[in-house]
Amino acid sequence: QVQLVESGGGSVQVGGSLRLSCKASGSIFSINAMGWYRQAPGKQRELVARITSGGTTNYADSVKGRFTISRDNAKNTMFLQMNSVTPEDTAVYYCNADATIIQFSRRVTRDFWGQGTQVTVSS
């Protein structure tokens, strides 16, 4: 299995910055794409940003130019630099990894999720 642990969430004022981290650990054979998702109260979970093992990124239109996703493959860690935040960025942010593990002597690829970290933007 793979464990994903997010950190860096908290409260920030409008226009401020925050940096989220996600550390993957466990019986990892390889990590393919990783991503950040968020879920605001009463809303569906949505993709914020995603990054492949080769570094190709894609972003939700709402965060383009403000958020930057990156990863350190050697440390199985992913980051989300959040700048110029707005109240609409308030949500629980979840780390996701498309990872391959060894299970019963076979390679199994599946999605893993972290527990989430709260980000609150106040004016």
Phi and psi restraints in degrees (value plus and minus 20) as a CYANA .aco file:
   2 VAL   PHI    -142.6  -102.6
   2 VAL   PSI     112.0   152.0
   3 GLN   PHI    -126.5   -86.5
   3 GLN   PSI     112.6   152.6
   4 LEU   PHI    -137.2   -97.2
   4 LEU   PSI     105.3   145.3
   5 VAL   PHI    -142.2  -102.2
   5 VAL   PSI      97.6   137.6
   6 GLU   PHI    -110.1   -70.1
   6 GLU   PSI     132.3   172.3
   7 SER   PHI    -172.5  -132.5
   7 SER   PSI     145.3   185.3
   8 GLY   PHI      81.9   121.9
   8 GLY   PSI     -25.9    14.1
   9 GLY   PHI     -91.2   -51.2
   9 GLY   PSI     151.0   191.0
  10 GLY   PHI     137.3   177.3
  10 GLY   PSI    -179.9  -139.9
  11 SER   PHI    -123.6   -83.6
  11 SER   PSI     119.9   159.9
  12 VAL   PHI    -166.8  -126.8
  12 VAL   PSI     131.4   171.4
  13 GLN   PHI    -105.5   -65.5
  13 GLN   PSI     138.7   178.7
  14 VAL   PHI     -73.8   -33.8
  14 VAL   PSI     113.5   153.5
  15 GLY   PHI      68.3   108.3
  15 GLY   PSI     -27.1    12.9
  16 GLY   PHI    -104.5   -64.5
  16 GLY   PSI    -191.6  -151.6
  17 SER   PHI    -150.7  -110.7
  17 SER   PSI     135.3   175.3
  18 LEU   PHI    -171.3  -131.3
  18 LEU   PSI     127.4   167.4
  19 ARG   PHI    -144.5  -104.5
  19 ARG   PSI      99.4   139.4
  20 LEU   PHI    -116.8   -76.8
  20 LEU   PSI     127.2   167.2
  21 SER   PHI    -147.2  -107.2
  21 SER   PSI     131.6   171.6
  22 CYS   PHI    -158.5  -118.5
  22 CYS   PSI      99.5   139.5
  23 LYS   PHI    -128.4   -88.4
  23 LYS   PSI     106.0   146.0
  24 ALA   PHI    -120.5   -80.5
  24 ALA   PSI     118.7   158.7
  25 SER   PHI    -167.4  -127.4
  25 SER   PSI     145.9   185.9
  26 GLY   PHI     102.7   142.7
  26 GLY   PSI    -178.1  -138.1
  27 SER   PHI    -105.4   -65.4
  27 SER   PSI      49.9    89.9
  28 ILE   PHI    -112.8   -72.8
  28 ILE   PSI     104.9   144.9
  29 PHE   PHI    -107.5   -67.5
  29 PHE   PSI     -66.5   -26.5
  30 SER   PHI    -181.4  -141.4
  30 SER   PSI     133.5   173.5
  31 ILE   PHI    -133.6   -93.6
  31 ILE   PSI     104.4   144.4
  32 ASN   PHI    -108.7   -68.7
  32 ASN   PSI    -131.1   -91.1
  33 ALA   PHI    -100.6   -60.6
  33 ALA   PSI     130.3   170.3
  34 MET   PHI    -149.8  -109.8
  34 MET   PSI     134.9   174.9
  35 GLY   PHI    -175.5  -135.5
  35 GLY   PSI     143.0   183.0
  36 TRP   PHI    -131.6   -91.6
  36 TRP   PSI     112.5   152.5
  37 TYR   PHI    -143.0  -103.0
  37 TYR   PSI     141.0   181.0
  38 ARG   PHI    -162.2  -122.2
  38 ARG   PSI     134.6   174.6
  39 GLN   PHI    -159.2  -119.2
  39 GLN   PSI      96.3   136.3
  40 ALA   PHI    -110.2   -70.2
  40 ALA   PSI     138.0   178.0
  41 PRO   PHI     -75.3   -35.3
  41 PRO   PSI     109.2   149.2
  42 GLY   PHI      57.8    97.8
  42 GLY   PSI     -14.7    25.3
  43 LYS   PHI    -142.2  -102.2
  43 LYS   PSI     142.6   182.6
  44 GLN   PHI     -98.1   -58.1
  44 GLN   PSI     136.5   176.5
  45 ARG   PHI     -86.9   -46.9
  45 ARG   PSI     117.5   157.5
  46 GLU   PHI    -152.8  -112.8
  46 GLU   PSI     132.1   172.1
  47 LEU   PHI     -91.9   -51.9
  47 LEU   PSI     114.0   154.0
  48 VAL   PHI    -120.0   -80.0
  48 VAL   PSI     -72.9   -32.9
  49 ALA   PHI    -180.7  -140.7
  49 ALA   PSI     133.1   173.1
  50 ARG   PHI    -161.7  -121.7
  50 ARG   PSI     128.7   168.7
  51 ILE   PHI    -161.6  -121.6
  51 ILE   PSI     114.6   154.6
  52 THR   PHI    -104.8   -64.8
  52 THR   PSI     152.0   192.0
  53 SER   PHI     -84.4   -44.4
  53 SER   PSI     -44.6    -4.6
  54 GLY   PHI    -107.3   -67.3
  54 GLY   PSI     -23.9    16.1
  55 GLY   PHI      78.3   118.3
  55 GLY   PSI     -17.1    22.9
  56 THR   PHI     -91.9   -51.9
  56 THR   PSI     112.3   152.3
  57 THR   PHI    -139.5   -99.5
  57 THR   PSI     135.0   175.0
  58 ASN   PHI    -165.2  -125.2
  58 ASN   PSI     130.0   170.0
  59 TYR   PHI    -151.3  -111.3
  59 TYR   PSI     133.0   173.0
  60 ALA   PHI     -87.5   -47.5
  60 ALA   PSI     125.5   165.5
  61 ASP   PHI     -76.8   -36.8
  61 ASP   PSI     -54.0   -14.0
  62 SER   PHI     -88.4   -48.4
  62 SER   PSI     -36.5     3.5
  63 VAL   PHI    -137.7   -97.7
  63 VAL   PSI     -23.6    16.4
  64 LYS   PHI     -77.8   -37.8
  64 LYS   PSI     114.6   154.6
  65 GLY   PHI      64.9   104.9
  65 GLY   PSI     -30.5     9.5
  66 ARG   PHI    -135.9   -95.9
  66 ARG   PSI     -56.6   -16.6
  67 PHE   PHI    -127.4   -87.4
  67 PHE   PSI     127.5   167.5
  68 THR   PHI    -152.9  -112.9
  68 THR   PSI     105.1   145.1
  69 ILE   PHI    -119.8   -79.8
  69 ILE   PSI     122.7   162.7
  70 SER   PHI    -171.8  -131.8
  70 SER   PSI     148.0   188.0
  71 ARG   PHI    -171.0  -131.0
  71 ARG   PSI     133.2   173.2
  72 ASP   PHI    -134.4   -94.4
  72 ASP   PSI      79.3   119.3
  73 ASN   PHI     -82.2   -42.2
  73 ASN   PSI     -55.1   -15.1
  74 ALA   PHI     -84.8   -44.8
  74 ALA   PSI     -48.8    -8.8
  75 LYS   PHI    -127.0   -87.0
  75 LYS   PSI     -14.1    25.9
  76 ASN   PHI      31.1    71.1
  76 ASN   PSI      24.0    64.0
  77 THR   PHI    -147.5  -107.5
  77 THR   PSI     122.1   162.1
  78 MET   PHI    -145.7  -105.7
  78 MET   PSI     131.4   171.4
  79 PHE   PHI    -150.4  -110.4
  79 PHE   PSI     136.3   176.3
  80 LEU   PHI    -155.7  -115.7
  80 LEU   PSI      90.4   130.4
  81 GLN   PHI    -109.3   -69.3
  81 GLN   PSI      99.1   139.1
  82 MET   PHI    -130.9   -90.9
  82 MET   PSI      96.9   136.9
  83 ASN   PHI    -138.7   -98.7
  83 ASN   PSI     139.0   179.0
  84 SER   PHI      29.5    69.5
  84 SER   PSI      28.8    68.8
  85 VAL   PHI     -89.8   -49.8
  85 VAL   PSI     133.5   173.5
  86 THR   PHI    -146.4  -106.4
  86 THR   PSI     146.1   186.1
  87 PRO   PHI     -77.6   -37.6
  87 PRO   PSI     -46.4    -6.4
  88 GLU   PHI     -89.6   -49.6
  88 GLU   PSI     -31.6     8.4
  89 ASP   PHI    -105.4   -65.4
  89 ASP   PSI     -25.6    14.4
  90 THR   PHI     -84.5   -44.5
  90 THR   PSI     104.1   144.1
  91 ALA   PHI    -198.8  -158.8
  91 ALA   PSI     151.7   191.7
  92 VAL   PHI    -109.6   -69.6
  92 VAL   PSI     107.0   147.0
  93 TYR   PHI    -122.1   -82.1
  93 TYR   PSI     108.7   148.7
  94 TYR   PHI    -134.8   -94.8
  94 TYR   PSI     119.5   159.5
  95 CYS   PHI    -111.5   -71.5
  95 CYS   PSI     117.8   157.8
  96 ASN   PHI    -150.2  -110.2
  96 ASN   PSI     121.4   161.4
  97 ALA   PHI    -156.6  -116.6
  97 ALA   PSI     112.5   152.5
  98 ASP   PHI    -114.5   -74.5
  98 ASP   PSI      81.4   121.4
  99 ALA   PHI    -144.8  -104.8
  99 ALA   PSI     132.1   172.1
 100 THR   PHI    -125.9   -85.9
 100 THR   PSI     107.5   147.5
 101 ILE   PHI    -141.1  -101.1
 101 ILE   PSI     145.1   185.1
 102 ILE   PHI    -119.2   -79.2
 102 ILE   PSI      97.8   137.8
 103 GLN   PHI    -152.2  -112.2
 103 GLN   PSI      98.7   138.7
 104 PHE   PHI      33.4    73.4
 104 PHE   PSI      26.3    66.3
 105 SER   PHI      46.1    86.1
 105 SER   PSI      -5.3    34.7
 106 ARG   PHI    -143.6  -103.6
 106 ARG   PSI     132.7   172.7
 107 ARG   PHI    -104.2   -64.2
 107 ARG   PSI     106.1   146.1
 108 VAL   PHI    -144.4  -104.4
 108 VAL   PSI     108.2   148.2
 109 THR   PHI    -129.8   -89.8
 109 THR   PSI     108.9   148.9
 110 ARG   PHI    -178.1  -138.1
 110 ARG   PSI     152.0   192.0
 111 ASP   PHI    -106.7   -66.7
 111 ASP   PSI     121.7   161.7
 112 PHE   PHI    -147.4  -107.4
 112 PHE   PSI     130.0   170.0
 113 TRP   PHI    -148.8  -108.8
 113 TRP   PSI     126.4   166.4
 114 GLY   PHI    -105.4   -65.4
 114 GLY   PSI     158.0   198.0
 115 GLN   PHI    -100.9   -60.9
 115 GLN   PSI     -38.7     1.3
 116 GLY   PHI      79.5   119.5
 116 GLY   PSI     132.2   172.2
 117 THR   PHI    -155.9  -115.9
 117 THR   PSI     115.1   155.1
 118 GLN   PHI    -100.4   -60.4
 118 GLN   PSI     113.1   153.1
 119 VAL   PHI    -141.2  -101.2
 119 VAL   PSI     103.9   143.9
 120 THR   PHI    -143.8  -103.8
 120 THR   PSI     103.3   143.3
 121 VAL   PHI    -129.0   -89.0
 121 VAL   PSI     103.5   143.5
 122 SER   PHI    -139.9   -99.9
 122 SER   PSI     131.5   171.5
